[in-house]
C-alpha cells in the first residue's frame, strides 16, 4: 500500500483497488499498534482508532490536504501512482 505522508510517528497510506469497487474514499493512518480508517469527505473516523492526540493531528492534516487526498484516491483507483503529500510540521 503506497505511503502518502509521515509525520509525528504517524504513517498515512491509501489502498488501490483498480477495476473493482472499493469503499468510500478513505485512507489508513498507522501509529504504533493502532490503525484508523479515515473518510475523505467528510473527514471522519470510519473504523479503528488512534490515541486522541494522534487522531486530532490526522484529522487536521486531512482537512488541510483534503483536495490532494481526493486526487490521490482517484489516481490510485485509475491505476496510477499517488503523489506524496506534505506532512504536518
N, CA and C atoms as a LAMMPS dump frame, in Angstrom:
ITEM: TIMESTEP
0
ITEM: NUMBER OF ATOMS
267
ITEM: BOX BOUNDS ff ff ff
-5.0000000000000000e+02 5.0000000000000000e+02
-5.0000000000000000e+02 5.0000000000000000e+02
-5.0000000000000000e+02 5.0000000000000000e+02
ITEM: ATOMS id mol type element x y z
1 1 1 N 0.853 -1.171 0
2 1 2 C 0 0 0
3 1 3 C 0.897 1.232 0
4 2 1 N 0.681 2.143 -0.932
5 2 2 C 1.527 3.332 -1.029
6 2 3 C 1.435 4.229 0.212
7 3 1 N 2.577 4.742 0.597
8 3 2 C 2.647 5.702 1.7
9 3 3 C 2.53 7.096 1.115
10 4 1 N 1.591 7.885 1.65
11 4 2 C 1.373 9.24 1.163
12 4 3 C 2.122 10.273 1.979
13 5 1 N 2.234 10.036 3.289
14 5 2 C 2.864 11.016 4.161
15 5 3 C 3.261 10.34 5.471
16 6 1 N 4.129 11.035 6.204
17 6 2 C 4.591 10.543 7.504
18 6 3 C 4.912 11.764 8.375
19 7 1 N 4.348 11.795 9.575
20 7 2 C 4.61 12.913 10.488
21 7 3 C 4.325 12.48 11.926
22 8 1 N 5.15 12.948 12.836
23 8 2 C 4.989 12.693 14.274
24 8 3 C 4.747 11.206 14.589
25 9 1 N 5.432 10.327 13.885
26 9 2 C 5.292 8.902 14.115
27 9 3 C 4.058 8.276 13.496
28 10 1 N 3.31 9.057 12.733
29 10 2 C 2.082 8.597 12.076
30 10 3 C 2.392 8.351 10.602
31 11 1 N 1.943 7.22 10.093
32 11 2 C 2.127 6.903 8.672
33 11 3 C 0.756 6.898 8.012
34 12 1 N 0.647 7.597 6.88
35 12 2 C -0.605 7.675 6.125
36 12 3 C -0.44 6.857 4.85
37 13 1 N -1.356 5.918 4.647
38 13 2 C -1.329 5.066 3.453
39 13 3 C -2.717 5.01 2.832
40 14 1 N -2.733 4.619 1.545
41 14 2 C -4.001 4.501 0.836
42 14 3 C -3.941 3.274 -0.066
43 15 1 N -4.999 2.481 -0.052
44 15 2 C -5.096 1.278 -0.882
45 15 3 C -5.623 1.619 -2.27
46 16 1 N -5.245 0.8 -3.234
47 16 2 C -5.811 0.883 -4.578
48 16 3 C -6.583 -0.397 -4.852
49 17 1 N -7.682 -0.273 -5.531
50 17 2 C -8.45 -1.438 -5.964
51 17 3 C -8.863 -1.179 -7.406
52 18 1 N -7.892 -1.308 -8.293
53 18 2 C -8.102 -0.982 -9.704
54 18 3 C -9.144 -1.905 -10.316
55 19 1 N -10.108 -1.293 -10.981
56 19 2 C -11.12 -2.067 -11.699
57 19 3 C -12.201 -2.67 -10.827
58 20 1 N -12.165 -2.44 -9.552
59 20 2 C -13.169 -3.001 -8.665
60 20 3 C -13.731 -1.952 -7.746
61 21 1 N -14.912 -2.193 -7.221
62 21 2 C -15.49 -1.211 -6.292
63 21 3 C -14.742 -1.241 -4.961
64 22 1 N -14.538 -0.11 -4.402
65 22 2 C -13.899 -0.002 -3.097
66 22 3 C -14.901 0.685 -2.186
67 23 1 N -14.549 0.834 -0.965
68 23 2 C -15.417 1.528 -0.019
69 23 3 C -15.428 3.017 -0.348
70 24 1 N -16.005 3.782 0.511
71 24 2 C -15.962 5.23 0.35
72 24 3 C -14.506 5.685 0.307
73 25 1 N -14.216 6.785 -0.365
74 25 2 C -12.832 7.286 -0.395
75 25 3 C -12.307 7.474 1.029
76 26 1 N -11.141 6.88 1.281
77 26 2 C -10.58 6.927 2.636
78 26 3 C -9.089 6.639 2.6
79 27 1 N -8.442 6.827 3.744
80 27 2 C -7.044 6.451 3.9
81 27 3 C -6.879 5.758 5.236
82 28 1 N -5.71 5.172 5.423
83 28 2 C -5.394 4.456 6.649
84 28 3 C -4.279 5.211 7.364
85 29 1 N -4.444 5.418 8.665
86 29 2 C -3.431 6.082 9.487
87 29 3 C -2.913 5.07 10.508
88 30 1 N -1.596 4.945 10.583
89 30 2 C -0.95 3.989 11.481
90 30 3 C -0.117 4.745 12.509
91 31 1 N -0.284 4.384 13.761
92 31 2 C 0.525 4.939 14.833
93 31 3 C 0.807 3.819 15.824
94 32 1 N 2.067 3.428 15.905
95 32 2 C 2.469 2.301 16.741
96 32 3 C 1.591 1.094 16.416
97 33 1 N 0.835 0.573 17.373
98 33 2 C -0.002 -0.598 17.116
99 33 3 C -1.441 -0.241 16.75
100 34 1 N -1.737 1.043 16.622
101 34 2 C -3.098 1.488 16.335
102 34 3 C -3.263 1.805 14.854
103 35 1 N -4.461 1.515 14.341
104 35 2 C -4.784 1.8 12.942
105 35 3 C -6.166 2.438 12.893
106 36 1 N -6.283 3.489 12.094
107 36 2 C -7.578 4.136 11.891
108 36 3 C -7.849 4.234 10.399
109 37 1 N -9.1 4.101 10.031
110 37 2 C -9.543 4.323 8.662
111 37 3 C -10.332 5.624 8.691
112 38 1 N -9.9 6.586 7.86
113 38 2 C -10.474 7.932 7.9
114 38 3 C -11.075 8.272 6.539
115 39 1 N -12.337 8.653 6.531
116 39 2 C -13.017 9.06 5.301
117 39 3 C -12.521 10.417 4.836
118 40 1 N -12.66 10.653 3.527
119 40 2 C -12.156 11.9 2.949
120 40 3 C -13.188 13.016 2.881
121 41 1 N -14.451 12.684 2.692
122 41 2 C -15.445 13.743 2.528
123 41 3 C -16.774 13.279 3.107
124 42 1 N -17.026 13.598 4.35
125 42 2 C -16.249 14.462 5.239
126 42 3 C -15.078 13.703 5.865
127 43 1 N -14.14 14.477 6.389
128 43 2 C -13.011 13.882 7.111
129 43 3 C -13.56 13.393 8.445
130 44 1 N -13.625 12.06 8.58
131 44 2 C -14.146 11.481 9.821
132 44 3 C -13.648 10.059 9.977
133 45 1 N -13.562 9.631 11.217
134 45 2 C -13.143 8.27 11.527
135 45 3 C -14.222 7.291 11.06
136 46 1 N -13.814 6.296 10.263
137 46 2 C -14.744 5.275 9.775
138 46 3 C -14.604 4.005 10.606
139 47 1 N -13.355 3.638 10.922
140 47 2 C -13.116 2.398 11.657
141 47 3 C -11.795 2.506 12.396
142 48 1 N -11.621 1.636 13.37
143 48 2 C -10.375 1.607 14.121
144 48 3 C -10.269 2.802 15.052
145 49 1 N -9.047 3.149 15.394
146 49 2 C -8.857 4.285 16.285
147 49 3 C -7.396 4.582 16.523
148 50 1 N -7.159 5.767 16.992
149 50 2 C -5.827 6.257 17.359
150 50 3 C -5.951 6.942 18.715
151 51 1 N -4.838 7.091 19.422
152 51 2 C -4.889 7.915 20.631
153 51 3 C -5.397 9.32 20.271
154 52 1 N -6.039 9.976 21.22
155 52 2 C -6.699 11.258 20.973
156 52 3 C -5.798 12.283 20.266
157 53 1 N -4.591 12.479 20.75
158 53 2 C -3.687 13.479 20.152
159 53 3 C -3.386 13.146 18.697
160 54 1 N -3.068 11.879 18.409
161 54 2 C -2.735 11.48 17.052
162 54 3 C -3.962 11.56 16.137
163 55 1 N -5.117 11.219 16.668
164 55 2 C -6.337 11.333 15.862
165 55 3 C -6.586 12.786 15.471
166 56 1 N -6.407 13.692 16.4
167 56 2 C -6.612 15.106 16.096
168 56 3 C -5.599 15.61 15.075
169 57 1 N -4.345 15.153 15.179
170 57 2 C -3.326 15.53 14.194
171 57 3 C -3.691 15.011 12.805
172 58 1 N -4.128 13.76 12.735
173 58 2 C -4.503 13.166 11.45
174 58 3 C -5.693 13.909 10.844
175 59 1 N -6.691 14.202 11.643
176 59 2 C -7.865 14.91 11.134
177 59 3 C -7.507 16.313 10.649
178 60 1 N -6.663 17.015 11.4
179 60 2 C -6.237 18.356 10.982
180 60 3 C -5.448 18.285 9.675
181 61 1 N -4.533 17.322 9.584
182 61 2 C -3.745 17.143 8.362
183 61 3 C -4.663 16.847 7.176
184 62 1 N -5.633 15.949 7.375
185 62 2 C -6.539 15.562 6.293
186 62 3 C -7.393 16.735 5.831
187 63 1 N -7.826 17.568 6.75
188 63 2 C -8.619 18.737 6.355
189 63 3 C -7.775 19.716 5.545
190 64 1 N -6.516 19.881 5.925
191 64 2 C -5.619 20.769 5.178
192 64 3 C -5.32 20.24 3.777
193 65 1 N -5.313 18.922 3.625
194 65 2 C -4.907 18.3 2.363
195 65 3 C -6.038 17.497 1.715
196 66 1 N -7.266 17.872 2.002
197 66 2 C -8.411 17.104 1.52
198 66 3 C -8.436 16.984 -0.008
199 67 1 N -8.183 18.078 -0.72
200 67 2 C -8.199 18.03 -2.184
201 67 3 C -7.115 17.092 -2.715
202 68 1 N -5.923 17.143 -2.123
203 68 2 C -4.836 16.265 -2.557
204 68 3 C -5.16 14.8 -2.264
205 69 1 N -5.8 14.55 -1.132
206 69 2 C -6.183 13.18 -0.788
207 69 3 C -7.206 12.635 -1.776
208 70 1 N -8.175 13.451 -2.132
209 70 2 C -9.182 13.013 -3.11
210 70 3 C -8.526 12.765 -4.46
211 71 1 N -7.608 13.628 -4.847
212 71 2 C -6.883 13.43 -6.11
213 71 3 C -6.079 12.125 -6.069
214 72 1 N -5.394 11.853 -4.957
215 72 2 C -4.639 10.609 -4.835
216 72 3 C -5.571 9.396 -4.871
217 73 1 N -6.727 9.493 -4.235
218 73 2 C -7.706 8.399 -4.271
219 73 3 C -8.074 8.096 -5.731
220 74 1 N -8.384 9.152 -6.481
221 74 2 C -8.773 8.973 -7.88
222 74 3 C -7.618 8.406 -8.703
223 75 1 N -6.405 8.865 -8.453
224 75 2 C -5.233 8.345 -9.161
225 75 3 C -5.059 6.85 -8.89
226 76 1 N -5.123 6.457 -7.629
227 76 2 C -4.951 5.048 -7.276
228 76 3 C -6.03 4.173 -7.889
229 77 1 N -7.269 4.614 -7.836
230 77 2 C -8.36 3.81 -8.376
231 77 3 C -8.281 3.71 -9.902
232 78 1 N -7.571 4.651 -10.549
233 78 2 C -7.375 4.616 -12.002
234 78 3 C -6.102 3.856 -12.379
235 79 1 N -5.41 3.31 -11.369
236 79 2 C -4.21 2.539 -11.638
237 79 3 C -2.942 3.36 -11.743
238 80 1 N -2.999 4.618 -11.341
239 80 2 C -1.819 5.484 -11.379
240 80 3 C -1.256 5.632 -9.965
241 81 1 N 0.038 5.909 -9.849
242 81 2 C 0.621 6.068 -8.518
243 81 3 C 0.171 7.381 -7.87
244 82 1 N 0.038 7.377 -6.552
245 82 2 C -0.337 8.605 -5.855
246 82 3 C 0.851 9.557 -5.761
247 83 1 N 0.549 10.796 -5.5
248 83 2 C 1.59 11.794 -5.273
249 83 3 C 1.787 11.957 -3.776
250 84 1 N 3.026 12.179 -3.334
251 84 2 C 3.246 12.396 -1.893
252 84 3 C 2.535 13.677 -1.439
253 85 1 N 2.18 13.693 -0.169
254 85 2 C 1.508 14.855 0.413
255 85 3 C 2.377 15.337 1.59
256 86 1 N 2.544 16.638 1.665
257 86 2 C 3.395 17.231 2.702
258 86 3 C 2.908 16.848 4.087
259 87 1 N 3.842 16.567 5.004
260 87 2 C 3.467 16.241 6.377
261 87 3 C 3.128 17.49 7.187
262 88 1 N 2.56 17.283 8.356
263 88 2 C 2.419 18.387 9.322
264 88 3 C 3.818 18.702 9.847
265 89 1 N 4.062 19.949 10.094
266 89 2 C 5.363 20.345 10.638
267 89 3 C 5.178 21.164 11.885
